């Protein structure tokens, strides 16, 4: 089994990393993390290849990340076409001639890099799933706490009908649970060892069982065939990560809208400031989550566009994956980290929600008023009367007073009594969330 990445391996943060490469996934996707993964694959290949125990021990001792210069390997990769070529050369130079014969034996560079990518992805996915799960738990707490808290539902950015903030948060919850399940499915079933040799035939190996042995060493599934030019595994990962970012962007976008000054229904617990406006309370975590999530479609699109790998090994398409693969893991991890932070500290203002419900003078209850008025005057006349009352700008209680007694109007115009099945739907979402394994 390979060791997990350590945050101590991460270099100092870059100028934008505090926002766009935040959270634990950054350390799991650095150049050092990639190098560690490649060395883990090389060491595992020596073990799986049946080398004598003393050779296995010598190669494993040489596969320590601190023994290699990442910058030098990167510079050499520009000449070789990929970083595995100079790494294999450096690794052979680090061991005895007898051990060197077992280093990288039978593998091609793509075998090492593709398998390393699966290890990097597995580590990163575990961290992403943890943050998305934390965000889902925070959404569940909000849904339970505000099961019966009325808030204006908004369609096309206009008030529509009353709903509950509990149902809003329950919608976030079910969406987050869904992407967690999809990412976990990709992690558990779609990542796999890559080992085919130069052309996918395993010609340099004594038996095709080498694939199963390598898979066991790295605790990854063994594929039926080499997937050098079948990039559906990468595409499935890209799709799942892109979808997760879409949901993060939706939830974070809702928070940004709820936190607008004119709305003011939520506020982040530790709001950010402005460089010039001291009164502002910016929802920094939600804004940062949206910024990170917005990078995903382009990165995922590049991975999908690179799927056309020709013949048995591609010229350029495989190489085009490395940067967007890393970037997509990092941006998704950052987005998930910011959203978990945002929802964990979100403060809800039920009083402001009620004030906003009352701001239209009952207009968002026009549907209910029309249904109550129809038996009195007919459906068409009721529709026209309510429409005219809303257009007049007068409160509905005043404009339609002639058709209802005051007690009836008060009951009809109470948003809290026209929530439909919102509380029950929230309960359903919380129940299903609680039943998850």
FENTA-V220854 format. One record per residue. RES is the residue in three letters. SS is DSSP state (~ for helix, > for strand, _ for the rest). PSI is psi in whole degrees, -180 to 180 (NA if undefined). D_FIRST is the distance of its C-alpha to the first C-alpha in Angstrom with 2 decimals. Layout:
BEGIN
res=[RES:RES]
ss=[SS:SS]
psi=[PSI:PSI]
d_first=[D_FIRST:D_FIRST]
END
This chain:
BEGIN
res=[UNK:UNK:UNK:UNK:UNK:UNK:UNK:UNK:UNK:UNK:UNK:UNK:UNK:UNK:UNK:UNK:UNK:UNK:UNK:UNK:UNK:UNK:UNK:UNK:UNK:UNK:UNK:UNK:UNK:UNK:UNK:UNK:UNK:UNK:UNK:UNK:UNK:UNK:UNK:UNK:UNK:UNK:UNK:UNK:UNK:UNK:UNK:UNK:UNK:UNK:UNK:UNK:UNK:UNK:UNK:UNK:UNK:UNK:UNK:UNK:UNK:UNK:UNK:UNK:UNK:UNK:UNK:UNK:UNK:UNK:UNK:UNK:UNK:UNK:UNK:UNK:UNK:UNK:UNK:UNK:UNK:UNK:UNK:UNK:UNK:UNK:UNK:UNK:UNK:UNK:UNK:UNK:UNK:UNK:UNK:UNK:UNK:UNK:UNK:UNK:UNK:UNK:UNK:UNK:UNK:UNK:UNK:UNK:UNK:UNK:UNK:UNK:UNK:UNK:UNK:UNK:UNK:UNK:UNK:UNK:UNK:UNK:UNK:UNK:UNK:UNK:UNK:UNK:UNK:UNK:UNK:UNK:UNK:UNK:UNK:UNK:UNK:UNK:UNK:UNK:UNK:UNK:UNK:UNK:UNK:UNK:UNK:UNK:UNK:UNK:UNK:UNK:UNK:UNK:UNK:UNK:UNK:UNK:UNK:UNK:UNK:UNK:UNK:UNK:UNK:UNK:UNK:UNK:UNK:UNK:UNK:UNK:UNK:UNK:UNK:UNK:UNK:UNK:UNK:UNK:UNK:UNK:UNK:UNK:UNK:UNK:UNK:UNK:UNK:UNK:UNK:UNK:UNK:UNK:UNK:UNK:UNK:UNK:UNK:UNK:UNK:UNK:UNK:UNK:UNK:UNK:UNK:UNK:UNK:UNK:UNK:UNK:UNK:UNK:UNK:UNK:UNK:UNK:UNK:UNK:UNK:UNK:UNK:UNK:UNK:UNK:UNK:UNK:UNK:UNK:UNK:UNK:UNK:UNK:UNK:UNK:UNK:UNK:UNK:UNK:UNK:UNK:UNK:UNK:UNK:UNK:UNK:UNK:UNK:UNK:UNK:UNK:UNK:UNK:UNK:UNK:UNK:UNK:UNK:UNK:UNK:UNK:UNK:UNK:UNK:UNK:UNK:UNK:UNK:UNK:UNK:UNK:UNK:UNK:UNK:UNK:UNK:UNK:UNK:UNK:UNK:UNK:UNK:UNK:UNK:UNK:UNK:UNK:UNK:UNK:UNK:UNK:UNK:UNK:UNK:UNK:UNK:UNK:UNK:UNK:UNK:UNK:UNK:UNK:UNK:UNK:UNK:UNK:UNK:UNK:UNK:UNK:UNK:UNK:UNK:UNK:UNK:UNK:UNK:UNK:UNK:UNK:UNK:UNK:UNK:UNK:UNK:UNK:UNK:UNK:UNK:UNK:UNK:UNK:UNK:UNK:UNK:UNK:UNK:UNK:UNK:UNK:UNK:UNK:UNK:UNK:UNK:UNK:UNK:UNK:UNK:UNK:UNK:UNK:UNK:UNK:UNK:UNK:UNK:UNK:UNK:UNK:UNK:UNK:UNK:UNK:UNK:UNK:UNK:UNK:UNK:UNK:UNK:UNK:UNK:UNK:UNK:UNK:UNK:UNK:UNK:UNK:UNK:UNK:UNK:UNK:UNK:UNK:UNK:UNK:UNK:UNK:UNK:UNK:UNK:UNK:UNK:UNK:UNK:UNK:UNK:UNK:UNK:UNK:UNK:UNK:UNK:UNK:UNK:UNK:UNK:UNK:UNK:UNK:UNK:UNK:UNK:UNK:UNK:UNK:UNK:UNK:UNK:UNK:UNK:UNK:UNK:UNK:UNK:UNK:UNK:UNK:UNK:UNK:UNK:UNK:UNK]
ss=[_:_:_:_:_:_:~:~:~:_:_:_:_:_:_:_:~:~:~:~:_:_:_:_:~:~:~:~:_:_:~:~:~:~:~:~:~:~:~:~:~:~:~:~:~:~:~:~:_:_:_:_:~:~:~:~:~:~:~:~:~:~:_:_:~:~:~:_:_:~:~:~:~:~:~:~:~:~:~:~:_:_:~:~:~:~:~:~:~:~:~:~:~:_:_:_:~:~:~:~:_:_:_:_:_:_:_:_:~:~:~:~:~:~:~:~:~:~:~:~:~:~:~:~:~:~:~:~:~:~:~:~:~:~:~:~:~:~:~:~:~:~:~:~:~:_:_:_:_:>:>:>:>:>:>:_:_:>:>:>:>:>:>:>:~:~:~:~:~:~:~:~:~:~:~:~:~:~:~:~:~:~:~:~:~:~:~:~:~:_:_:>:_:_:_:_:_:_:_:_:_:_:_:_:_:_:_:_:~:~:~:~:~:~:~:~:~:~:_:_:>:_:_:_:_:_:_:_:_:_:_:~:~:~:~:~:~:~:~:~:~:~:~:~:~:~:~:~:~:~:~:~:~:~:~:~:~:~:_:_:_:_:_:_:_:>:>:>:_:_:_:>:_:_:_:_:_:_:_:_:_:>:_:~:~:~:~:~:~:~:~:~:~:_:_:~:~:~:~:~:~:~:~:~:~:_:_:_:_:_:_:_:_:_:_:_:_:_:_:_:~:~:~:~:~:~:~:~:~:~:~:~:~:~:~:~:~:~:~:~:~:~:~:~:_:>:>:>:_:~:~:~:~:~:~:~:~:~:_:_:_:_:~:~:~:~:~:~:~:~:~:~:~:~:~:~:~:_:~:~:~:~:~:~:~:~:~:~:~:~:~:_:_:_:_:~:~:~:~:_:~:~:~:_:_:~:~:~:~:~:~:~:_:_:~:~:~:_:_:_:_:~:~:~:~:~:~:~:~:~:~:~:~:~:_:_:_]
psi=[142:148:154:159:148:133:-22:-16:-16:134:176:154:146:178:-37:-2:-28:-26:-51:-9:54:161:177:-21:-26:-48:-29:-5:16:171:-36:-37:-42:-44:-44:-43:-43:-41:-37:-40:-44:-43:-42:-36:-39:-42:-46:-26:-1:25:153:151:-39:-31:-44:-44:-41:-44:-42:-40:-32:-16:45:130:-30:-10:-5:149:108:-43:-42:-41:-41:-41:-41:-29:-28:-30:-39:-23:-15:160:-11:-35:-54:-29:-46:-39:-44:-36:-41:-38:-21:-7:174:160:-37:-41:-33:-30:-18:-3:127:23:119:-10:159:162:-38:-32:-46:-47:-41:-42:-40:-39:-38:-37:-43:-44:-41:-45:-46:-41:-38:-40:-41:-46:-39:-44:-39:-35:-40:-40:-41:-41:-40:-40:-38:-41:-41:-41:-43:-42:-29:33:-38:14:112:143:155:125:141:128:136:33:16:148:135:-72:165:144:-163:151:-27:-41:-35:-50:-33:-35:-42:-43:-51:-36:-42:-42:-39:-44:-30:-46:-41:-44:-40:-38:-42:-46:-42:-24:-18:-15:143:156:148:120:110:-9:-168:-32:20:9:-8:31:-29:-1:152:-30:145:-11:-11:-32:-46:-36:-42:-41:-42:-39:-37:0:44:155:153:124:161:-40:163:144:33:-44:6:94:26:-28:-44:-40:-41:-41:-45:-43:-42:-41:-42:-40:-42:-42:-34:-41:-42:-44:-37:-49:-46:-37:-39:-45:-43:-43:-43:-29:-2:148:-45:-17:-61:31:-19:163:142:145:-30:73:152:161:-177:151:-17:-17:99:-16:-13:144:83:138:76:-42:-43:-43:-44:-40:-44:-41:-43:-43:-31:-17:-20:-45:-42:-41:-46:-39:-38:-41:-41:-38:-18:8:-16:72:123:149:-136:-20:137:155:88:-38:-41:-43:-30:-15:-28:-52:-49:-30:-50:-44:-37:-41:-43:-44:-38:-43:-40:-43:-45:-41:-47:-39:-41:-41:-42:-53:-30:-28:16:130:132:141:89:-33:-43:-34:-43:-39:-39:-32:-35:-7:-24:10:30:2:-33:-3:17:-38:-45:-43:-43:-40:-36:-29:-26:-44:-21:-40:-3:151:-45:-44:-40:-44:-46:-40:-44:-41:-43:-37:-42:-43:-25:-19:-3:152:142:-35:-33:-44:-27:19:-29:-18:-8:152:165:-42:-40:-43:-43:-41:-42:-31:12:110:-33:-16:11:59:5:-136:18:-49:-41:-38:-37:-44:-41:-45:-42:-37:-46:-38:-42:-23:-4:145:NA]
d_first=[0.00:3.77:6.63:9.31:12.60:15.33:18.90:20.21:19.16:21.77:25.17:28.37:29.48:31.76:35.14:34.11:30.50:31.70:32.81:31.09:27.58:27.39:24.73:21.02:20.22:22.02:19.44:16.63:18.83:20.29:20.52:18.17:15.49:16.24:16.23:12.84:11.53:13.72:12.63:8.91:10.52:12.90:10.69:8.81:12.44:13.75:11.61:12.45:15.98:16.68:17.53:18.81:16.62:18.56:18.05:14.25:14.48:17.07:15.35:12.16:14.78:16.55:13.76:14.50:15.99:18.99:20.25:21.25:24.08:23.23:26.95:27.65:24.99:26.45:29.91:29.08:27.52:31.01:32.35:29.57:29.13:25.46:23.17:21.08:24.17:24.72:21.05:20.85:24.17:23.15:20.01:22.26:24.77:22.38:21.83:24.41:26.25:24.73:21.15:22.33:23.24:19.62:18.53:18.50:20.14:21.55:19.96:22.05:21.55:21.26:18.33:16.32:17.85:17.71:14.02:13.53:16.00:14.07:11.05:13.85:15.64:13.00:12.75:16.53:17.37:15.92:18.22:21.07:21.02:21.16:24.18:25.88:25.50:27.10:29.83:30.42:30.79:33.27:35.12:35.31:36.86:39.35:40.21:40.93:42.87:44.98:45.38:49.14:49.49:51.69:50.92:52.36:50.46:50.83:51.10:51.77:51.57:54.66:55.06:55.12:55.02:53.82:50.29:48.13:45.52:43.52:43.53:42.62:39.55:38.81:38.83:36.26:34.19:34.20:33.41:30.43:29.16:29.60:27.54:24.72:24.73:24.85:21.99:19.81:20.97:20.05:16.53:16.06:18.17:18.93:15.84:14.84:13.70:16.69:17.79:21.49:22.72:25.88:27.59:25.21:26.49:23.67:26.64:24.86:22.58:23.88:22.62:21.38:18.74:16.67:15.81:14.47:12.45:10.91:10.41:8.67:6.19:5.70:6.72:10.04:13.47:15.27:18.72:21.90:22.92:22.03:22.80:23.97:27.22:26.50:25.45:25.73:22.09:22.84:26.17:24.86:22.62:25.66:27.92:25.89:25.52:29.19:30.27:28.47:30.29:33.50:33.27:32.44:35.44:37.65:36.93:37.22:40.36:41.90:41.34:42.98:45.95:46.30:46.31:49.14:52.13:54.42:52.05:50.46:48.86:45.53:44.42:41.09:40.86:40.40:42.43:42.46:45.61:47.46:48.33:51.98:52.61:52.18:52.84:49.86:46.89:44.42:41.51:39.08:35.82:37.15:38.50:35.22:33.31:35.88:35.65:31.90:32.15:35.04:32.91:30.84:33.44:33.98:30.32:29.62:32.83:31.82:28.65:30.84:33.51:31.15:30.34:33.08:31.13:33.61:33.30:29.96:28.80:30.35:32.38:31.72:30.47:26.81:27.40:29.16:26.07:24.07:26.23:27.03:23.45:22.47:25.79:25.53:22.21:23.77:27.16:25.91:23.78:26.84:29.16:27.19:27.02:30.78:31.69:29.92:31.82:35.02:35.14:34.11:37.21:39.61:43.09:45.38:49.18:50.86:54.28:53.78:52.51:55.73:57.86:56.41:57.08:60.68:61.06:62.38:65.12:63.65:63.08:59.56:61.22:63.62:62.06:62.74:66.23:67.10:66.08:68.22:71.14:71.20:73.01:75.65:76.47:74.60:71.20:72.44:74.65:71.90:69.53:72.19:73.17:69.64:69.03:72.27:71.48:68.14:69.80:72.48:70.01:71.47:69.33:69.20:70.70:73.75:74.00:73.82:75.61:78.49:76.36:74.60:75.56:73.73:71.65:70.45:69.60:67.70:65.58:64.96:63.99:61.45:58.01:56.31:58.13:57.09:53.34:53.17:50.07:47.97:47.32:46.55:44.21:42.38:42.09:40.69:37.97:37.07:37.05:34.70:32.38:32.47:31.65:28.43:25.34]
END
